[in-house]
């Protein structure tokens, strides 16, 4: 099994039984077959799992913050002709 690697991003682009001509900077490396395109990285000559994606959670606004926003909007509405 061969893995097509984009070394600019350490990305496994494709797996194939045979290698075929590809454009620079893509390269072929030997693979075990357990790799998956777009979810395995190729770093320093070995396949690794990417780090987990951490999604920052925005805290919900408090009642006081929402009331402040409402009052500010009401003031803007009141100022309209």
PDB file of N, CA, C and O in Angstrom:
ATOM      1  N   UNK A   1       0.854  -1.173   0.000  1.00  0.00           N
ATOM      2  CA  UNK A   1       0.000   0.000   0.000  1.00  0.00           C
ATOM      3  C   UNK A   1       0.897   1.232   0.000  1.00  0.00           C
ATOM      4  O   UNK A   1       1.934   1.259   0.662  1.00  0.00           O
ATOM      5  N   UNK A   2       0.489   2.238  -0.743  1.00  0.00           N
ATOM      6  CA  UNK A   2       1.213   3.502  -0.832  1.00  0.00           C
ATOM      7  C   UNK A   2       0.297   4.635  -0.366  1.00  0.00           C
ATOM      8  O   UNK A   2      -0.917   4.595  -0.564  1.00  0.00           O
ATOM      9  N   UNK A   3       0.898   5.627   0.247  1.00  0.00           N
ATOM     10  CA  UNK A   3       0.165   6.817   0.677  1.00  0.00           C
ATOM     11  C   UNK A   3       0.734   8.013  -0.068  1.00  0.00           C
ATOM     12  O   UNK A   3       1.949   8.200  -0.132  1.00  0.00           O
ATOM     13  N   UNK A   4      -0.146   8.808  -0.622  1.00  0.00           N
ATOM     14  CA  UNK A   4       0.249  10.046  -1.293  1.00  0.00           C
ATOM     15  C   UNK A   4       0.243  11.152  -0.249  1.00  0.00           C
ATOM     16  O   UNK A   4      -0.781  11.421   0.379  1.00  0.00           O
ATOM     17  N   UNK A   5       1.398  11.793  -0.069  1.00  0.00           N
ATOM     18  CA  UNK A   5       1.589  12.780   0.986  1.00  0.00           C
ATOM     19  C   UNK A   5       1.776  14.164   0.379  1.00  0.00           C
ATOM     20  O   UNK A   5       2.493  14.338  -0.607  1.00  0.00           O
ATOM     21  N   UNK A   6       1.114  15.144   0.988  1.00  0.00           N
ATOM     22  CA  UNK A   6       1.381  16.547   0.680  1.00  0.00           C
ATOM     23  C   UNK A   6       2.246  17.076   1.817  1.00  0.00           C
ATOM     24  O   UNK A   6       1.724  17.400   2.883  1.00  0.00           O
ATOM     25  N   UNK A   7       3.565  17.171   1.610  1.00  0.00           N
ATOM     26  CA  UNK A   7       4.472  17.542   2.700  1.00  0.00           C
ATOM     27  C   UNK A   7       4.298  18.972   3.200  1.00  0.00           C
ATOM     28  O   UNK A   7       4.789  19.312   4.276  1.00  0.00           O
ATOM     29  N   UNK A   8       3.602  19.821   2.428  1.00  0.00           N
ATOM     30  CA  UNK A   8       3.380  21.189   2.905  1.00  0.00           C
ATOM     31  C   UNK A   8       2.472  21.204   4.129  1.00  0.00           C
ATOM     32  O   UNK A   8       2.567  22.090   4.979  1.00  0.00           O
ATOM     33  N   UNK A   9       1.590  20.208   4.205  1.00  0.00           N
ATOM     34  CA  UNK A   9       0.619  20.160   5.302  1.00  0.00           C
ATOM     35  C   UNK A   9       0.705  18.857   6.093  1.00  0.00           C
ATOM     36  O   UNK A   9      -0.112  18.621   6.984  1.00  0.00           O
ATOM     37  N   UNK A  10       1.694  18.001   5.775  1.00  0.00           N
ATOM     38  CA  UNK A  10       1.843  16.679   6.402  1.00  0.00           C
ATOM     39  C   UNK A  10       0.575  15.854   6.230  1.00  0.00           C
ATOM     40  O   UNK A  10       0.223  15.067   7.109  1.00  0.00           O
ATOM     41  N   UNK A  11      -0.099  16.025   5.125  1.00  0.00           N
ATOM     42  CA  UNK A  11      -1.422  15.452   4.899  1.00  0.00           C
ATOM     43  C   UNK A  11      -1.350  14.191   4.047  1.00  0.00           C
ATOM     44  O   UNK A  11      -0.643  14.156   3.039  1.00  0.00           O
ATOM     45  N   UNK A  12      -2.088  13.149   4.457  1.00  0.00           N
ATOM     46  CA  UNK A  12      -2.276  11.971   3.622  1.00  0.00           C
ATOM     47  C   UNK A  12      -3.431  12.292   2.674  1.00  0.00           C
ATOM     48  O   UNK A  12      -4.569  12.466   3.109  1.00  0.00           O
ATOM     49  N   UNK A  13      -3.132  12.369   1.382  1.00  0.00           N
ATOM     50  CA  UNK A  13      -4.136  12.767   0.397  1.00  0.00           C
ATOM     51  C   UNK A  13      -4.902  11.578  -0.165  1.00  0.00           C
ATOM     52  O   UNK A  13      -6.096  11.668  -0.449  1.00  0.00           O
ATOM     53  N   UNK A  14      -4.189  10.454  -0.322  1.00  0.00           N
ATOM     54  CA  UNK A  14      -4.799   9.312  -1.005  1.00  0.00           C
ATOM     55  C   UNK A  14      -4.018   8.059  -0.660  1.00  0.00           C
ATOM     56  O   UNK A  14      -2.825   8.126  -0.360  1.00  0.00           O
ATOM     57  N   UNK A  15      -4.691   6.913  -0.701  1.00  0.00           N
ATOM     58  CA  UNK A  15      -4.042   5.614  -0.574  1.00  0.00           C
ATOM     59  C   UNK A  15      -4.230   4.862  -1.878  1.00  0.00           C
ATOM     60  O   UNK A  15      -5.271   4.975  -2.525  1.00  0.00           O
ATOM     61  N   UNK A  16      -3.215   4.092  -2.264  1.00  0.00           N
ATOM     62  CA  UNK A  16      -3.285   3.364  -3.526  1.00  0.00           C
ATOM     63  C   UNK A  16      -2.434   2.103  -3.432  1.00  0.00           C
ATOM     64  O   UNK A  16      -1.447   2.056  -2.697  1.00  0.00           O
ATOM     65  N   UNK A  17      -2.829   1.093  -4.181  1.00  0.00           N
ATOM     66  CA  UNK A  17      -2.029  -0.129  -4.255  1.00  0.00           C
ATOM     67  C   UNK A  17      -0.727   0.131  -5.025  1.00  0.00           C
ATOM     68  O   UNK A  17       0.292  -0.513  -4.772  1.00  0.00           O
ATOM     69  N   UNK A  18      -0.773   1.066  -5.952  1.00  0.00           N
ATOM     70  CA  UNK A  18       0.412   1.396  -6.752  1.00  0.00           C
ATOM     71  C   UNK A  18       0.598   2.911  -6.747  1.00  0.00           C
ATOM     72  O   UNK A  18      -0.354   3.677  -6.595  1.00  0.00           O
ATOM     73  N   UNK A  19       1.834   3.309  -6.917  1.00  0.00           N
ATOM     74  CA  UNK A  19       2.066   4.745  -7.052  1.00  0.00           C
ATOM     75  C   UNK A  19       1.995   5.110  -8.534  1.00  0.00           C
ATOM     76  O   UNK A  19       2.211   4.269  -9.407  1.00  0.00           O
ATOM     77  N   UNK A  20       1.698   6.343  -8.792  1.00  0.00           N
ATOM     78  CA  UNK A  20       1.617   6.852 -10.157  1.00  0.00           C
ATOM     79  C   UNK A  20       2.204   8.249 -10.142  1.00  0.00           C
ATOM     80  O   UNK A  20       2.340   8.842  -9.072  1.00  0.00           O
ATOM     81  N   UNK A  21       2.554   8.791 -11.291  1.00  0.00           N
ATOM     82  CA  UNK A  21       3.182  10.113 -11.322  1.00  0.00           C
ATOM     83  C   UNK A  21       2.268  11.183 -10.719  1.00  0.00           C
ATOM     84  O   UNK A  21       1.068  11.235 -10.989  1.00  0.00           O
ATOM     85  N   UNK A  22       2.881  12.030  -9.894  1.00  0.00           N
ATOM     86  CA  UNK A  22       2.150  13.133  -9.263  1.00  0.00           C
ATOM     87  C   UNK A  22       2.984  14.403  -9.380  1.00  0.00           C
ATOM     88  O   UNK A  22       4.193  14.348  -9.603  1.00  0.00           O
ATOM     89  N   UNK A  23       2.334  15.524  -9.228  1.00  0.00           N
ATOM     90  CA  UNK A  23       3.014  16.818  -9.317  1.00  0.00           C
ATOM     91  C   UNK A  23       3.775  17.108  -8.033  1.00  0.00           C
ATOM     92  O   UNK A  23       3.401  16.653  -6.953  1.00  0.00           O
ATOM     93  N   UNK A  24       4.849  17.873  -8.173  1.00  0.00           N
ATOM     94  CA  UNK A  24       5.573  18.349  -6.997  1.00  0.00           C
ATOM     95  C   UNK A  24       4.656  19.272  -6.217  1.00  0.00           C
ATOM     96  O   UNK A  24       3.876  19.997  -6.836  1.00  0.00           O
ATOM     97  N   UNK A  25       4.705  19.286  -4.945  1.00  0.00           N
ATOM     98  CA  UNK A  25       5.629  18.638  -4.034  1.00  0.00           C
ATOM     99  C   UNK A  25       5.113  17.310  -3.488  1.00  0.00           C
ATOM    100  O   UNK A  25       5.683  16.786  -2.531  1.00  0.00           O
ATOM    101  N   UNK A  26       4.032  16.739  -4.078  1.00  0.00           N
ATOM    102  CA  UNK A  26       3.473  15.492  -3.568  1.00  0.00           C
ATOM    103  C   UNK A  26       4.480  14.363  -3.680  1.00  0.00           C
ATOM    104  O   UNK A  26       5.277  14.312  -4.618  1.00  0.00           O
ATOM    105  N   UNK A  27       4.433  13.445  -2.698  1.00  0.00           N
ATOM    106  CA  UNK A  27       5.345  12.298  -2.700  1.00  0.00           C
ATOM    107  C   UNK A  27       4.582  11.045  -2.295  1.00  0.00           C
ATOM    108  O   UNK A  27       3.544  11.116  -1.637  1.00  0.00           O
ATOM    109  N   UNK A  28       5.111   9.905  -2.696  1.00  0.00           N
ATOM    110  CA  UNK A  28       4.559   8.615  -2.285  1.00  0.00           C
ATOM    111  C   UNK A  28       5.439   8.031  -1.192  1.00  0.00           C
ATOM    112  O   UNK A  28       6.664   8.131  -1.259  1.00  0.00           O
ATOM    113  N   UNK A  29       4.822   7.419  -0.182  1.00  0.00           N
ATOM    114  CA  UNK A  29       5.561   6.700   0.850  1.00  0.00           C
ATOM    115  C   UNK A  29       4.848   5.376   1.105  1.00  0.00           C
ATOM    116  O   UNK A  29       3.654   5.243   0.836  1.00  0.00           O
ATOM    117  N   UNK A  30       5.588   4.401   1.624  1.00  0.00           N
ATOM    118  CA  UNK A  30       4.982   3.127   1.972  1.00  0.00           C
ATOM    119  C   UNK A  30       4.032   3.323   3.148  1.00  0.00           C
ATOM    120  O   UNK A  30       4.321   4.077   4.077  1.00  0.00           O
ATOM    121  N   UNK A  31       2.890   2.629   3.093  1.00  0.00           N
ATOM    122  CA  UNK A  31       1.883   2.757   4.140  1.00  0.00           C
ATOM    123  C   UNK A  31       1.467   1.368   4.610  1.00  0.00           C
ATOM    124  O   UNK A  31       1.694   0.376   3.917  1.00  0.00           O
ATOM    125  N   UNK A  32       0.873   1.304   5.763  1.00  0.00           N
ATOM    126  CA  UNK A  32       0.419   0.029   6.311  1.00  0.00           C
ATOM    127  C   UNK A  32      -0.973  -0.337   5.829  1.00  0.00           C
ATOM    128  O   UNK A  32      -1.350  -1.508   5.833  1.00  0.00           O
ATOM    129  N   UNK A  33      -1.736   0.667   5.413  1.00  0.00           N
ATOM    130  CA  UNK A  33      -3.103   0.438   4.985  1.00  0.00           C
ATOM    131  C   UNK A  33      -4.124   0.852   6.031  1.00  0.00           C
ATOM    132  O   UNK A  33      -5.321   0.909   5.748  1.00  0.00           O
ATOM    133  N   UNK A  34      -3.655   1.140   7.237  1.00  0.00           N
ATOM    134  CA  UNK A  34      -4.584   1.572   8.286  1.00  0.00           C
ATOM    135  C   UNK A  34      -4.769   3.090   8.285  1.00  0.00           C
ATOM    136  O   UNK A  34      -5.598   3.620   9.025  1.00  0.00           O
ATOM    137  N   UNK A  35      -4.005   3.776   7.464  1.00  0.00           N
ATOM    138  CA  UNK A  35      -4.118   5.229   7.363  1.00  0.00           C
ATOM    139  C   UNK A  35      -5.389   5.591   6.613  1.00  0.00           C
ATOM    140  O   UNK A  35      -5.912   4.793   5.835  1.00  0.00           O
ATOM    141  N   UNK A  36      -5.876   6.791   6.852  1.00  0.00           N
ATOM    142  CA  UNK A  36      -7.043   7.261   6.116  1.00  0.00           C
ATOM    143  C   UNK A  36      -6.770   8.664   5.601  1.00  0.00           C
ATOM    144  O   UNK A  36      -6.260   9.510   6.335  1.00  0.00           O
ATOM    145  N   UNK A  37      -7.109   8.912   4.340  1.00  0.00           N
ATOM    146  CA  UNK A  37      -6.896  10.253   3.789  1.00  0.00           C
ATOM    147  C   UNK A  37      -7.631  11.306   4.608  1.00  0.00           C
ATOM    148  O   UNK A  37      -8.753  11.094   5.068  1.00  0.00           O
ATOM    149  N   UNK A  38      -6.977  12.429   4.775  1.00  0.00           N
ATOM    150  CA  UNK A  38      -7.525  13.595   5.461  1.00  0.00           C
ATOM    151  C   UNK A  38      -7.738  13.406   6.955  1.00  0.00           C
ATOM    152  O   UNK A  38      -8.188  14.339   7.620  1.00  0.00           O
ATOM    153  N   UNK A  39      -7.432  12.234   7.512  1.00  0.00           N
ATOM    154  CA  UNK A  39      -7.557  12.088   8.958  1.00  0.00           C
ATOM    155  C   UNK A  39      -6.317  11.432   9.570  1.00  0.00           C
ATOM    156  O   UNK A  39      -6.320  11.079  10.749  1.00  0.00           O
ATOM    157  N   UNK A  40      -5.271  11.271   8.781  1.00  0.00           N
ATOM    158  CA  UNK A  40      -3.981  10.806   9.280  1.00  0.00           C
ATOM    159  C   UNK A  40      -2.931  11.787   8.774  1.00  0.00           C
ATOM    160  O   UNK A  40      -3.000  12.252   7.636  1.00  0.00           O
ATOM    161  N   UNK A  41      -1.963  12.094   9.623  1.00  0.00           N
ATOM    162  CA  UNK A  41      -0.867  12.978   9.233  1.00  0.00           C
ATOM    163  C   UNK A  41       0.400  12.168   9.044  1.00  0.00           C
ATOM    164  O   UNK A  41       0.532  11.074   9.594  1.00  0.00           O
ATOM    165  N   UNK A  42       1.334  12.702   8.267  1.00  0.00           N
ATOM    166  CA  UNK A  42       2.637  12.082   8.059  1.00  0.00           C
ATOM    167  C   UNK A  42       3.676  13.086   8.529  1.00  0.00           C
ATOM    168  O   UNK A  42       3.963  14.065   7.841  1.00  0.00           O
ATOM    169  N   UNK A  43       4.239  12.837   9.711  1.00  0.00           N
ATOM    170  CA  UNK A  43       5.148  13.784  10.352  1.00  0.00           C
ATOM    171  C   UNK A  43       6.458  13.077  10.684  1.00  0.00           C
ATOM    172  O   UNK A  43       6.458  12.018  11.311  1.00  0.00           O
ATOM    173  N   UNK A  44       7.567  13.667  10.262  1.00  0.00           N
ATOM    174  CA  UNK A  44       8.908  13.137  10.545  1.00  0.00           C
ATOM    175  C   UNK A  44       9.033  11.659  10.199  1.00  0.00           C
ATOM    176  O   UNK A  44       9.611  10.880  10.957  1.00  0.00           O
ATOM    177  N   UNK A  45       8.484  11.283   9.045  1.00  0.00           N
ATOM    178  CA  UNK A  45       8.654   9.930   8.545  1.00  0.00           C
ATOM    179  C   UNK A  45       7.738   8.889   9.154  1.00  0.00           C
ATOM    180  O   UNK A  45       7.964   7.693   8.967  1.00  0.00           O
ATOM    181  N   UNK A  46       6.705   9.309   9.883  1.00  0.00           N
ATOM    182  CA  UNK A  46       5.772   8.319  10.429  1.00  0.00           C
ATOM    183  C   UNK A  46       4.346   8.863  10.397  1.00  0.00           C
ATOM    184  O   UNK A  46       4.122  10.073  10.361  1.00  0.00           O
ATOM    185  N   UNK A  47       3.402   7.945  10.412  1.00  0.00           N
ATOM    186  CA  UNK A  47       1.995   8.306  10.398  1.00  0.00           C
ATOM    187  C   UNK A  47       1.519   8.563  11.819  1.00  0.00           C
ATOM    188  O   UNK A  47       1.808   7.784  12.727  1.00  0.00           O
ATOM    189  N   UNK A  48       0.797   9.644  12.009  1.00  0.00           N
ATOM    190  CA  UNK A  48       0.286  10.003  13.331  1.00  0.00           C
ATOM    191  C   UNK A  48      -1.154  10.487  13.205  1.00  0.00           C
ATOM    192  O   UNK A  48      -1.585  10.960  12.153  1.00  0.00           O
ATOM    193  N   UNK A  49      -1.879  10.356  14.302  1.00  0.00           N
ATOM    194  CA  UNK A  49      -3.232  10.894  14.358  1.00  0.00           C
ATOM    195  C   UNK A  49      -3.139  12.396  14.598  1.00  0.00           C
ATOM    196  O   UNK A  49      -2.261  12.840  15.338  1.00  0.00           O
ATOM    197  N   UNK A  50      -4.003  13.175  14.006  1.00  0.00           N
ATOM    198  CA  UNK A  50      -3.968  14.622  14.247  1.00  0.00           C
ATOM    199  C   UNK A  50      -4.410  14.923  15.678  1.00  0.00           C
ATOM    200  O   UNK A  50      -5.138  14.138  16.286  1.00  0.00           O
ATOM    201  N   UNK A  51      -3.972  16.051  16.207  1.00  0.00           N
ATOM    202  CA  UNK A  51      -4.418  16.419  17.556  1.00  0.00           C
ATOM    203  C   UNK A  51      -5.919  16.679  17.542  1.00  0.00           C
ATOM    204  O   UNK A  51      -6.470  17.085  16.519  1.00  0.00           O
ATOM    205  N   UNK A  52      -6.579  16.448  18.665  1.00  0.00           N
ATOM    206  CA  UNK A  52      -8.019  16.689  18.697  1.00  0.00           C
ATOM    207  C   UNK A  52      -8.339  18.168  18.502  1.00  0.00           C
ATOM    208  O   UNK A  52      -7.586  19.048  18.918  1.00  0.00           O
ATOM    209  N   UNK A  53      -9.457  18.410  17.868  1.00  0.00           N
ATOM    210  CA  UNK A  53      -9.910  19.776  17.655  1.00  0.00           C
ATOM    211  C   UNK A  53     -10.624  20.239  18.917  1.00  0.00           C
ATOM    212  O   UNK A  53     -11.555  19.584  19.387  1.00  0.00           O
ATOM    213  N   UNK A  54     -10.188  21.364  19.460  1.00  0.00           N
ATOM    214  CA  UNK A  54     -10.802  21.918  20.654  1.00  0.00           C
ATOM    215  C   UNK A  54     -11.651  23.114  20.231  1.00  0.00           C
ATOM    216  O   UNK A  54     -11.152  24.083  19.659  1.00  0.00           O
ATOM    217  N   UNK A  55     -12.921  23.022  20.522  1.00  0.00           N
ATOM    218  CA  UNK A  55     -13.833  24.108  20.177  1.00  0.00           C
ATOM    219  C   UNK A  55     -14.105  24.908  21.441  1.00  0.00           C
ATOM    220  O   UNK A  55     -14.634  24.395  22.426  1.00  0.00           O
ATOM    221  N   UNK A  56     -13.730  26.171  21.385  1.00  0.00           N
ATOM    222  CA  UNK A  56     -13.939  27.036  22.545  1.00  0.00           C
ATOM    223  C   UNK A  56     -15.426  27.329  22.680  1.00  0.00           C
ATOM    224  O   UNK A  56     -16.091  27.699  21.713  1.00  0.00           O
ATOM    225  N   UNK A  57     -15.929  27.162  23.881  1.00  0.00           N
ATOM    226  CA  UNK A  57     -17.339  27.424  24.141  1.00  0.00           C
ATOM    227  C   UNK A  57     -17.490  28.839  24.670  1.00  0.00           C
ATOM    228  O   UNK A  57     -16.857  29.229  25.651  1.00  0.00           O
ATOM    229  N   UNK A  58     -18.339  29.594  24.001  1.00  0.00           N
ATOM    230  CA  UNK A  58     -18.613  30.954  24.437  1.00  0.00           C
ATOM    231  C   UNK A  58     -19.639  30.893  25.565  1.00  0.00           C
ATOM    232  O   UNK A  58     -20.697  30.284  25.405  1.00  0.00           O
ATOM    233  N   UNK A  59     -19.340  31.513  26.694  1.00  0.00           N
ATOM    234  CA  UNK A  59     -20.297  31.452  27.798  1.00  0.00           C
ATOM    235  C   UNK A  59     -21.588  32.194  27.455  1.00  0.00           C
ATOM    236  O   UNK A  59     -21.573  33.202  26.748  1.00  0.00           O
ATOM    237  N   UNK A  60     -22.687  31.683  27.964  1.00  0.00           N
ATOM    238  CA  UNK A  60     -23.979  32.338  27.763  1.00  0.00           C
ATOM    239  C   UNK A  60     -23.981  33.666  28.506  1.00  0.00           C
ATOM    240  O   UNK A  60     -23.442  33.759  29.609  1.00  0.00           O
ATOM    241  N   UNK A  61     -24.586  34.702  27.910  1.00  0.00           N
ATOM    242  CA  UNK A  61     -24.636  35.989  28.614  1.00  0.00           C
ATOM    243  C   UNK A  61     -25.553  35.888  29.838  1.00  0.00           C
ATOM    244  O   UNK A  61     -26.504  35.107  29.855  1.00  0.00           O
ATOM    245  N   UNK A  62     -25.254  36.676  30.834  1.00  0.00           N
ATOM    246  CA  UNK A  62     -26.086  36.706  32.038  1.00  0.00           C
ATOM    247  C   UNK A  62     -27.342  37.531  31.779  1.00  0.00           C
ATOM    248  O   UNK A  62     -27.435  38.245  30.781  1.00  0.00           O
ATOM    249  N   UNK A  63     -28.297  37.426  32.682  1.00  0.00           N
ATOM    250  CA  UNK A  63     -29.523  38.206  32.565  1.00  0.00           C
ATOM    251  C   UNK A  63     -29.204  39.698  32.575  1.00  0.00           C
ATOM    252  O   UNK A  63     -29.782  40.465  31.805  1.00  0.00           O
ATOM    253  N   UNK A  64     -28.287  40.105  33.443  1.00  0.00           N
ATOM    254  CA  UNK A  64     -27.917  41.523  33.531  1.00  0.00           C
ATOM    255  C   UNK A  64     -27.299  42.000  32.217  1.00  0.00           C
ATOM    256  O   UNK A  64     -27.586  43.111  31.771  1.00  0.00           O
ATOM    257  N   UNK A  65     -26.464  41.187  31.599  1.00  0.00           N
ATOM    258  CA  UNK A  65     -25.853  41.575  30.320  1.00  0.00           C
ATOM    259  C   UNK A  65     -26.915  41.705  29.231  1.00  0.00           C
ATOM    260  O   UNK A  65     -26.878  42.640  28.432  1.00  0.00           O
ATOM    261  N   UNK A  66     -27.855  40.773  29.200  1.00  0.00           N
ATOM    262  CA  UNK A  66     -28.924  40.845  28.201  1.00  0.00           C
ATOM    263  C   UNK A  66     -29.804  42.072  28.414  1.00  0.00           C
ATOM    264  O   UNK A  66     -30.194  42.732  27.451  1.00  0.00           O
ATOM    265  N   UNK A  67     -30.116  42.376  29.662  1.00  0.00           N
ATOM    266  CA  UNK A  67     -30.927  43.560  29.941  1.00  0.00           C
ATOM    267  C   UNK A  67     -30.196  44.838  29.527  1.00  0.00           C
ATOM    268  O   UNK A  67     -30.817  45.775  29.025  1.00  0.00           O
ATOM    269  N   UNK A  68     -28.893  44.874  29.736  1.00  0.00           N
ATOM    270  CA  UNK A  68     -28.096  46.026  29.302  1.00  0.00           C
ATOM    271  C   UNK A  68     -28.177  46.182  27.783  1.00  0.00           C
ATOM    272  O   UNK A  68     -28.332  47.293  27.277  1.00  0.00           O
ATOM    273  N   UNK A  69     -28.071  45.070  27.061  1.00  0.00           N
ATOM    274  CA  UNK A  69     -28.166  45.118  25.597  1.00  0.00           C
ATOM    275  C   UNK A  69     -29.562  45.577  25.152  1.00  0.00           C
ATOM    276  O   UNK A  69     -29.697  46.376  24.226  1.00  0.00           O
ATOM    277  N   UNK A  70     -30.601  45.055  25.832  1.00  0.00           N
ATOM    278  CA  UNK A  70     -31.971  45.453  25.495  1.00  0.00           C
ATOM    279  C   UNK A  70     -32.158  46.948  25.724  1.00  0.00           C
ATOM    280  O   UNK A  70     -32.725  47.638  24.877  1.00  0.00           O
ATOM    281  N   UNK A  71     -31.686  47.451  26.861  1.00  0.00           N
ATOM    282  CA  UNK A  71     -31.827  48.878  27.162  1.00  0.00           C
ATOM    283  C   UNK A  71     -31.102  49.740  26.134  1.00  0.00           C
ATOM    284  O   UNK A  71     -31.603  50.792  25.735  1.00  0.00           O
ATOM    285  N   UNK A  72     -29.920  49.292  25.706  1.00  0.00           N
ATOM    286  CA  UNK A  72     -29.167  50.040  24.698  1.00  0.00           C
ATOM    287  C   UNK A  72     -29.937  50.058  23.376  1.00  0.00           C
ATOM    288  O   UNK A  72     -29.999  51.088  22.704  1.00  0.00           O
ATOM    289  N   UNK A  73     -30.521  48.916  23.006  1.00  0.00           N
ATOM    290  CA  UNK A  73     -31.306  48.876  21.765  1.00  0.00           C
ATOM    291  C   UNK A  73     -32.569  49.720  21.873  1.00  0.00           C
ATOM    292  O   UNK A  73     -32.947  50.395  20.915  1.00  0.00           O
ATOM    293  N   UNK A  74     -33.219  49.687  23.020  1.00  0.00           N
ATOM    294  CA  UNK A  74     -34.428  50.501  23.230  1.00  0.00           C
ATOM    295  C   UNK A  74     -34.105  51.989  23.122  1.00  0.00           C
ATOM    296  O   UNK A  74     -34.899  52.766  22.591  1.00  0.00           O
ATOM    297  N   UNK A  75     -32.943  52.376  23.624  1.00  0.00           N
ATOM    298  CA  UNK A  75     -32.535  53.773  23.525  1.00  0.00           C
ATOM    299  C   UNK A  75     -32.321  54.159  22.066  1.00  0.00           C
ATOM    300  O   UNK A  75     -32.690  55.260  21.657  1.00  0.00           O
ATOM    301  N   UNK A  76     -31.727  53.263  21.277  1.00  0.00           N
ATOM    302  CA  UNK A  76     -31.534  53.535  19.855  1.00  0.00           C
ATOM    303  C   UNK A  76     -32.871  53.635  19.125  1.00  0.00           C
ATOM    304  O   UNK A  76     -33.066  54.510  18.281  1.00  0.00           O
ATOM    305  N   UNK A  77     -33.796  52.720  19.465  1.00  0.00           N
ATOM    306  CA  UNK A  77     -35.108  52.741  18.833  1.00  0.00           C
ATOM    307  C   UNK A  77     -35.834  54.047  19.213  1.00  0.00           C
ATOM    308  O   UNK A  77     -36.478  54.678  18.375  1.00  0.00           O
ATOM    309  N   UNK A  78     -35.716  54.433  20.485  1.00  0.00           N
ATOM    310  CA  UNK A  78     -36.366  55.656  20.934  1.00  0.00           C
ATOM    311  C   UNK A  78     -35.815  56.903  20.261  1.00  0.00           C
ATOM    312  O   UNK A  78     -36.510  57.914  20.155  1.00  0.00           O
ATOM    313  N   UNK A  79     -34.598  56.837  19.817  1.00  0.00           N
ATOM    314  CA  UNK A  79     -33.977  58.002  19.176  1.00  0.00           C
ATOM    315  C   UNK A  79     -34.316  58.105  17.690  1.00  0.00           C
ATOM    316  O   UNK A  79     -34.002  59.108  17.050  1.00  0.00           O
ATOM    317  N   UNK A  80     -34.949  57.086  17.147  1.00  0.00           N
ATOM    318  CA  UNK A  80     -35.320  57.128  15.722  1.00  0.00           C
ATOM    319  C   UNK A  80     -36.469  58.108  15.508  1.00  0.00           C
ATOM    320  O   UNK A  80     -37.325  58.268  16.378  1.00  0.00           O
ATOM    321  N   UNK A  81     -36.486  58.768  14.339  1.00  0.00           N
ATOM    322  CA  UNK A  81     -37.582  59.732  14.054  1.00  0.00           C
ATOM    323  C   UNK A  81     -38.906  59.019  13.845  1.00  0.00           C
ATOM    324  O   UNK A  81     -39.924  59.666  13.598  1.00  0.00           O
TER     325      UNK A  81
END
